[in-house]
């Protein structure tokens, strides 16, 4: 799809105005950024709020809410299953959608860059900033429905912390998809790679298998799923001391029952929240830096 004439005219008028006035590159870059971001917002709002996509997210939220309807604090296995389901959904959904962004825009991107319409940095930053608000609305809707239907920790602070973690995780997962799409620049190949990557992250995320084989254990430390899941558990149960005492898991006959084993394996002695936050922040910036560097290597015909 060719860029609309109005968009081309707007960029050309900006370029001519700055050439006549002799104003600096910074102002020119900022104006390019503003025009490109407006275009991104106009295009993305239709895609982000496509009725089928909204229905998909809403249906998943309601289904999860009904499956875990008003779950009890002491039902550790069920609640951890819910937290991991949320982690799965908001790891796969944004990464799979974003992996197509750069491969699908490649033809237009190359044509516009070849004509010198804008710099790569202004295009990339406009895309990142323009996408963020669109990416965060549906996760907020999903979590709001699911959180209160399932009666997770019924405190406003806990809800807001959970929402913050999920929104951050969505942006990290989106960054993973953007990076793979920019590196591979082929929609079918990139979608295959992101599927395999997310599968590896989910399997080593800490819910399905606790004793991961030594040769695969390293994957969990680069897994977005692992760090998000650990943070969600910490928000709901802390370090596990409270739920452990409630269930009578310390020094009693219940130490080997299923609930106590979940507390011991999933909560006690796990990675600290500060480390999980730092790793997710590192991935947030790292994936986007990788995407930018990959776009720089795309050859533009003169």
TORTIDREN-789101 format. One line per 3 residues: number of its first residue (from 1); their letters; for each residue x, y, z of C-alpha. Coordinates in pm, 1 decimal, padded with zeros to 6 digits. Example, Ala and Ser with C-alpha at 12.3 -4.5 7.8 and 13.67 -1.06 7.14 Angstrom:
REM residues 2
1 = AS = 01230.0:-00450.0:00780.0 ~ 01367.0:-00106.0:00714.0
***
This chain:
REM residues 302
1 = XXX = 00000.0:00000.0:00000.0 ~ 00145.4:00335.2:-00106.2 ~ 00166.8:00621.2:00143.9
4 = XXX = -00123.9:00866.0:00112.1 ~ -00057.1:01186.0:-00086.4 ~ -00148.6:01401.4:00212.3
7 = XXX = 00123.2:01234.8:00417.4 ~ 00382.8:01280.7:00142.3 ~ 00282.3:01642.7:00097.7
10 = XXX = 00306.9:01709.0:00469.2 ~ 00659.4:01567.6:00494.2 ~ 00773.4:01749.1:00179.1
13 = XXX = 00635.6:02081.4:00302.1 ~ 00816.3:02035.7:00633.1 ~ 01140.2:01953.5:00455.7
16 = XXX = 01114.8:02256.7:00224.3 ~ 01027.2:02488.5:00512.0 ~ 01329.0:02384.5:00711.4
19 = XXX = 01559.0:02414.5:00412.4 ~ 01440.9:02772.3:00352.1 ~ 01465.3:02871.3:00714.5
22 = XXX = 01798.8:02699.2:00777.0 ~ 01678.6:02557.8:01108.2 ~ 01865.8:02270.2:01264.5
25 = XXX = 01843.2:01895.0:01222.0 ~ 01689.5:01848.7:01566.3 ~ 01379.3:02050.9:01478.4
28 = XXX = 01350.4:01872.0:01144.8 ~ 01378.5:01535.2:01318.6 ~ 01111.7:01627.4:01571.4
31 = XXX = 00870.2:01740.5:01300.7 ~ 00924.7:01417.3:01109.7 ~ 00862.1:01226.5:01430.1
34 = XXX = 00533.0:01409.1:01493.4 ~ 00401.2:01350.3:01140.4 ~ 00503.3:00983.9:01142.7
37 = XXX = 00353.0:00927.4:01486.1 ~ 00022.5:01076.9:01375.4 ~ 00019.6:00844.4:01077.1
40 = XXX = 00101.0:00548.1:01301.8 ~ -00180.3:00636.0:01540.9 ~ -00433.5:00667.2:01258.7
43 = XXX = -00332.3:00334.2:01109.8 ~ -00292.6:00141.9:01432.9 ~ -00617.6:00242.8:01599.0
46 = XXX = -00818.3:00047.6:01342.6 ~ -00594.0:-00256.0:01377.8 ~ -00567.6:-00243.5:01758.3
49 = XXX = -00941.9:-00207.5:01807.6 ~ -01051.4:-00444.2:01537.2 ~ -01382.7:-00597.5:01656.4
52 = XXX = -01247.2:-00950.7:01626.4 ~ -00941.9:-00865.8:01835.4 ~ -01151.7:-00695.6:02102.5
55 = XXX = -01384.5:-00996.5:02106.8 ~ -01087.7:-01233.4:02135.7 ~ -00945.5:-01051.5:02438.6
58 = XXX = -01283.3:-01001.6:02606.0 ~ -01385.1:-01364.0:02551.8 ~ -01055.5:-01487.4:02698.3
61 = XXX = -01097.8:-01259.6:03000.9 ~ -01455.1:-01370.5:03067.6 ~ -01367.7:-01736.8:03015.2
64 = XXX = -01077.3:-01710.2:03260.4 ~ -01300.0:-01526.3:03505.6 ~ -01560.0:-01801.0:03489.7
67 = XXX = -01307.0:-02083.7:03512.0 ~ -01145.4:-01933.7:03822.4 ~ -01461.1:-01765.6:03952.8
70 = XXX = -01404.9:-01624.3:04302.2 ~ -01109.3:-01853.3:04370.7 ~ -00993.5:-01891.8:04728.5
73 = XXX = -00664.3:-01760.6:04861.7 ~ -00570.3:-02107.7:04989.1 ~ -00630.1:-02275.2:04650.4
76 = XXX = -00266.6:-02232.8:04560.6 ~ -00259.3:-02470.7:04263.4 ~ -00559.0:-02309.3:04096.6
79 = XXX = -00436.7:-01956.3:04153.1 ~ -00091.1:-02028.2:04021.0 ~ -00255.8:-02181.9:03716.1
82 = XXX = -00450.0:-01859.3:03665.8 ~ -00138.6:-01644.5:03699.0 ~ 00046.3:-01858.1:03448.8
85 = XXX = -00247.4:-01850.2:03206.5 ~ -00241.9:-01469.0:03217.3 ~ 00132.9:-01480.5:03159.3
88 = XXX = 00092.2:-01713.6:02861.7 ~ -00181.0:-01507.5:02700.7 ~ -00000.6:-01175.1:02728.6
91 = XXX = 00329.3:-01324.1:02620.0 ~ 00202.9:-01489.4:02303.4 ~ -00062.6:-01237.8:02193.9
94 = XXX = 00151.5:-00920.3:02159.7 ~ 00466.5:-01096.0:02038.5 ~ 00282.6:-01280.4:01762.0
97 = XXX = 00099.7:-00965.1:01647.9 ~ 00407.9:-00742.1:01646.8 ~ 00631.1:-00986.4:01459.4
100 = XXX = 00452.0:-00892.6:01134.5 ~ 00498.5:-00514.4:01170.4 ~ 00829.7:-00458.9:00993.4
103 = XXX = 00801.6:-00740.5:00734.7 ~ 00462.8:-00607.0:00623.1 ~ 00588.4:-00246.9:00606.1
106 = XXX = 00914.6:-00332.1:00435.4 ~ 00815.7:-00222.4:00083.6 ~ 00679.0:00115.1:00197.3
109 = XXX = 00966.4:00164.4:00440.0 ~ 01229.6:00104.8:00169.8 ~ 01052.6:00332.2:-00078.9
112 = XXX = 01014.8:00620.4:00165.9 ~ 01366.9:00583.5:00302.0 ~ 01513.2:00571.6:-00048.9
115 = XXX = 01346.4:00903.7:-00128.5 ~ 01495.3:01057.9:00185.9 ~ 01157.0:01146.7:00334.1
118 = XXX = 01266.2:01087.6:00692.2 ~ 01543.3:00944.8:00907.2 ~ 01537.0:00590.9:01039.4
121 = XXX = 01546.3:00712.1:01398.7 ~ 01238.8:00935.0:01357.2 ~ 01049.2:00649.5:01188.7
124 = XXX = 01147.7:00399.4:01457.0 ~ 01071.1:00625.5:01753.5 ~ 00737.1:00729.5:01603.4
127 = XXX = 00646.5:00365.4:01561.6 ~ 00745.8:00277.9:01918.0 ~ 00570.6:00572.3:02082.6
130 = XXX = 00262.5:00548.6:01861.0 ~ 00217.4:00176.9:01930.0 ~ 00245.1:00191.8:02308.6
133 = XXX = -00095.7:00337.7:02400.2 ~ -00266.3:00103.9:02153.5 ~ -00092.6:-00198.6:02301.0
136 = XXX = -00191.0:-00120.2:02660.7 ~ -00567.2:-00067.8:02638.9 ~ -00672.2:-00427.7:02572.6
139 = XXX = -00449.4:-00576.0:02847.8 ~ -00603.9:-00328.0:03091.4 ~ -00953.4:-00439.1:02989.8
142 = XXX = -00854.6:-00805.9:03016.6 ~ -00698.0:-00777.5:03361.1 ~ -00975.6:-00561.2:03502.9
145 = XXX = -01236.0:-00822.1:03409.8 ~ -01031.8:-01124.6:03513.2 ~ -00884.0:-00986.8:03833.9
148 = XXX = -01211.3:-00900.1:04005.0 ~ -01405.4:-01197.0:03867.8 ~ -01149.5:-01439.6:04007.1
151 = XXX = -01114.1:-01245.9:04331.9 ~ -00740.1:-01229.7:04333.7 ~ -00592.1:-01036.0:04623.8
154 = XXX = -00878.1:-00785.3:04672.4 ~ -00673.7:-00473.4:04731.0 ~ -00643.4:-00175.4:04499.5
157 = XXX = -00267.1:-00164.6:04546.3 ~ -00229.6:-00532.0:04450.5 ~ -00448.8:-00480.1:04144.5
160 = XXX = -00248.0:-00176.5:04030.0 ~ 00083.0:-00358.6:04080.1 ~ -00047.9:-00656.3:03883.5
163 = XXX = -00164.7:-00425.5:03606.3 ~ 00173.6:-00252.7:03598.3 ~ 00354.7:-00585.5:03568.2
166 = XXX = 00124.2:-00706.4:03290.4 ~ 00154.5:-00382.6:03092.9 ~ 00532.2:-00391.3:03122.6
169 = XXX = 00534.8:-00756.1:03020.2 ~ 00316.9:-00677.8:02716.7 ~ 00567.1:-00415.3:02600.3
172 = XXX = 00856.6:-00656.0:02651.3 ~ 00675.3:-00928.3:02454.4 ~ 00593.9:-00676.6:02182.6
175 = XXX = 00962.3:-00583.0:02169.0 ~ 01056.3:-00947.6:02123.7 ~ 00821.0:-00973.7:01825.1
178 = XXX = 00949.2:-00648.3:01675.3 ~ 01310.8:-00760.2:01711.2 ~ 01253.0:-01099.8:01549.0
181 = XXX = 01049.7:-00943.0:01269.6 ~ 01317.6:-00680.9:01199.7 ~ 01599.8:-00935.5:01204.2
184 = XXX = 01428.7:-01192.5:00980.5 ~ 01215.4:-00958.1:00764.2 ~ 01001.1:-01245.8:00642.4
187 = XXX = 00654.2:-01275.2:00794.1 ~ 00619.4:-01654.3:00771.6 ~ 00969.3:-01731.4:00896.8
190 = XXX = 00945.4:-01472.3:01174.7 ~ 00609.4:-01607.3:01295.1 ~ 00758.1:-01957.1:01311.3
193 = XXX = 01060.1:-01840.5:01509.2 ~ 00853.0:-01638.4:01756.5 ~ 00623.8:-01938.0:01811.3
196 = XXX = 00918.1:-02165.3:01892.4 ~ 01077.1:-01897.1:02111.9 ~ 00761.9:-01840.3:02315.3
199 = XXX = 00713.0:-02216.2:02348.6 ~ 01062.1:-02247.5:02498.1 ~ 00993.1:-01954.5:02731.8
202 = XXX = 00663.0:-02104.6:02848.2 ~ 00803.9:-02451.8:02912.7 ~ 01086.5:-02309.5:03123.8
205 = XXX = 00866.7:-02043.7:03286.8 ~ 00842.1:-02230.9:03617.3 ~ 00489.2:-02369.8:03619.7
208 = XXX = 00490.9:-02685.5:03409.5 ~ 00834.5:-02818.0:03510.2 ~ 01019.6:-02728.8:03828.7
211 = XXX = 01325.9:-02945.2:03770.7 ~ 01428.1:-02827.6:03424.8 ~ 01704.8:-03040.6:03265.5
214 = XXX = 02046.9:-02887.0:03319.3 ~ 02111.0:-02839.4:02948.6 ~ 01791.9:-02630.7:02915.5
217 = XXX = 01793.2:-02451.6:03251.7 ~ 01967.2:-02146.1:03105.5 ~ 01661.2:-02068.1:02890.7
220 = XXX = 01453.8:-01960.3:03189.0 ~ 01700.6:-01680.7:03264.7 ~ 01632.1:-01522.3:02925.4
223 = XXX = 01260.3:-01606.0:02943.0 ~ 01022.6:-01312.3:02967.2 ~ 00761.4:-01554.2:03100.2
226 = XXX = 00975.6:-01660.9:03395.4 ~ 01025.1:-01308.6:03531.3 ~ 00664.2:-01199.0:03481.3
229 = XXX = 00532.0:-01514.0:03649.8 ~ 00761.9:-01464.7:03948.4 ~ 00644.2:-01105.7:03992.7
232 = XXX = 00276.5:-01202.2:03974.6 ~ 00328.3:-01469.7:04240.6 ~ 00509.5:-01223.4:04465.9
235 = XXX = 00225.2:-00971.0:04441.8 ~ -00030.6:-01232.5:04545.2 ~ 00164.9:-01435.1:04801.2
238 = XXX = 00484.9:-01250.3:04885.2 ~ 00762.7:-01489.1:04981.9 ~ 00512.0:-01759.5:05074.9
241 = XXX = 00545.3:-01726.2:05451.7 ~ 00184.3:-01619.3:05506.6 ~ 00021.8:-01889.4:05296.1
244 = XXX = 00261.1:-02148.0:05436.9 ~ 00149.5:-02070.7:05791.1 ~ -00217.2:-02066.6:05687.7
247 = XXX = -00187.5:-02412.5:05533.5 ~ 00014.7:-02549.6:05826.7 ~ 00306.4:-02640.5:05604.7
250 = XXX = 00580.7:-02586.1:05860.4 ~ 00665.6:-02872.4:06090.9 ~ 00332.5:-03048.2:06057.0
253 = XXX = 00191.1:-03352.1:05882.4 ~ 00083.6:-03140.0:05582.5 ~ 00433.4:-03064.0:05459.0
256 = XXX = 00409.0:-03310.1:05168.4 ~ 00056.6:-03239.5:05051.3 ~ 00001.6:-03080.9:04710.8
259 = XXX = -00061.6:-02729.0:04837.4 ~ 00247.8:-02722.4:05054.5 ~ 00460.7:-02858.5:04771.7
262 = XXX = 00340.5:-02578.5:04543.7 ~ 00430.5:-02323.5:04811.7 ~ 00773.5:-02476.5:04857.4
265 = XXX = 00853.8:-02508.4:04488.1 ~ 00693.7:-02191.1:04348.5 ~ 00733.9:-01935.7:04626.5
268 = XXX = 01001.8:-02019.2:04881.4 ~ 01358.4:-01918.1:04793.4 ~ 01277.2:-01790.3:04445.6
271 = XXX = 01440.4:-01505.5:04256.1 ~ 01403.0:-01161.2:04412.0 ~ 01147.2:-00920.6:04259.4
274 = XXX = 01412.0:-00651.9:04201.7 ~ 01605.8:-00889.5:03977.1 ~ 01292.6:-00975.5:03778.9
277 = XXX = 01213.8:-00605.5:03729.5 ~ 01568.8:-00528.4:03618.3 ~ 01567.9:-00816.6:03371.3
280 = XXX = 01236.5:-00709.0:03218.4 ~ 01363.7:-00350.8:03185.9 ~ 01679.7:-00478.7:03021.3
283 = XXX = 01473.4:-00682.9:02777.0 ~ 01241.0:-00388.7:02707.3 ~ 01529.4:-00171.5:02587.8
286 = XXX = 01742.0:-00456.8:02453.1 ~ 01479.8:-00596.8:02214.1 ~ 01404.7:-00251.6:02074.1
289 = XXX = 01772.3:-00172.2:02031.9 ~ 01812.0:-00499.8:01844.1 ~ 01516.2:-00412.2:01619.5
292 = XXX = 01664.7:-00070.3:01543.2 ~ 02006.7:-00212.7:01459.2 ~ 01843.5:-00474.5:01236.8
295 = XXX = 01653.8:-00203.2:01046.8 ~ 01976.4:-00012.3:00996.2 ~ 02114.6:-00311.2:00811.5
298 = XXX = 01825.0:-00318.8:00565.5 ~ 01968.0:-00192.0:00239.9 ~ 01789.5:00103.8:00084.2
301 = XX = 01818.2:00139.6:-00291.6 ~ 01938.6:00481.9:-00401.2
***
